[in-house]
Amino acid sequence: MNGRVYDPLTAQFFSPDPILQAPGDWLNYNRYGYCMGNPFKYTDPSGKSWKSILTAVASIGVGIGVTLLTVGTGTAPALLIAAGILGASASGVTSAVLGTALNGGSFGDCFMAGTKGAIFSGASAMATAGIGDIFGSVGDLGNEILRAGAHAAAQGGISELSGGDFWQGAAAGVFGSLGGSAFQAYGGAFKNSALGVVGFSALSGGIGAELSGGDFWQGAATGATIGLFNHYYHSLLIKNRQQAYDEMVRLAEANVGSFHEIACLELRDGNTLILPEKGNDATTAHTSYHNLRKDSKGNPIITIKGKNYIVDNVTHVHMGTYDPQSNNPIYFSPEDAKFSIWFDKPIQILMDGHLFSTDSNNYMKPKMIW
């Protein structure tokens, strides 16, 4: 089946064994060897025993279970991802401890393996979520190639540090990332479902690992991590903000004359804060922004009920018709320019059914986000 290819001249395999059966036996750390150098005493016909499959299935089940127990439906995306990282660590503990125990490891072996599994699984989840923050929602081909490359580097590095093979981890990262992006782009009505996104990413990651000579189930676990913390988490973020945009437009259309603009602060924890601007003159149009200030790191923050929240984006509604032929097609005002300079990044304008990103230097050619 070409799972692992053996070279009889050197008595070694060309690829490492994906399973470290007995961490307490130093002979087992030659993962290019066969049966700890004693094939007359031990056998491993397939190279991938039922134990590895049972371990993978159990670890995925525990990870999902811990995540669901930690966070309930309707919770803020930031809390969801924190619960998911905890679930990933639990999955890593289960995989390491169960795999070590099934292969005859001692209590000490299981403890050490479990600690290592928790650290590296949690690190994998955090790295995946961070890459998702950098590359955002599914975009053009170039963006997806860069995203896949970042996942390849992260998962390959984590695989190498945890005693695995860099290229097998990288292959699972690339295929898992591209698979999740493809599903979100072409999955139709199911493109943002948790089962669809995570399942397809897991399948893709497993195929990538298998093609590179690795273990399908380990690759599937990597792909599932990418599908959950990159694609599915950020689809929740987008859905949350899309609902806020729809509510902003509804308020603006229902309160013409009493509200000058409807503003929205997009918080880093995934929540949104909608701020109707009462009054009908330009001087009161941005009073809610005046509640913003910057912390010691330069992040724009707002205090709500005594707690500080970092503001990632600011969006507000401009009533009227988008005119691409105009020198100022989205009515970008001097107040908008002043705030964009203070905010130190583009702000977003919701107008005529489209969302634009612009700053004081490019208001004549705003970038249409959707």
Buried (B, 14 or more C-beta within 10 A) or exposed (E): EEBBEBEEEEEEBEBBBBBBBBBBBEEBEBBBBBBBEEEEEEEBEEBBBEBBEBBBEBBBEBBBBBBEEBBEEEBBBBBBBBBBBBBBBBBBBBBBBBBBBBBEBEEEBBBBBBBBBBBBBBBBBBBBBBBBBEBEBBEEEEBBBBBBBBBBBBBBBBBBBBEBBBBBBBBBBBBBBBBBBBBBEEBEEBBBBBEBBBBBBBBBBBBBBBBBBBBBBBBBBBBBBBBBBBBBBBBBBBEBBEEBBEBBBEBBEEEEEEBBBBBBBBBBBBBBBBBBBEEEEEEEBBBBBEEBEEEEEEBBBBEEEEEEBEBBBBBBBBBEEBEEEEEEBBBBBEBBBEBBEEBEEBBBBBBBEEBBBBBBEEBEEBEBBE
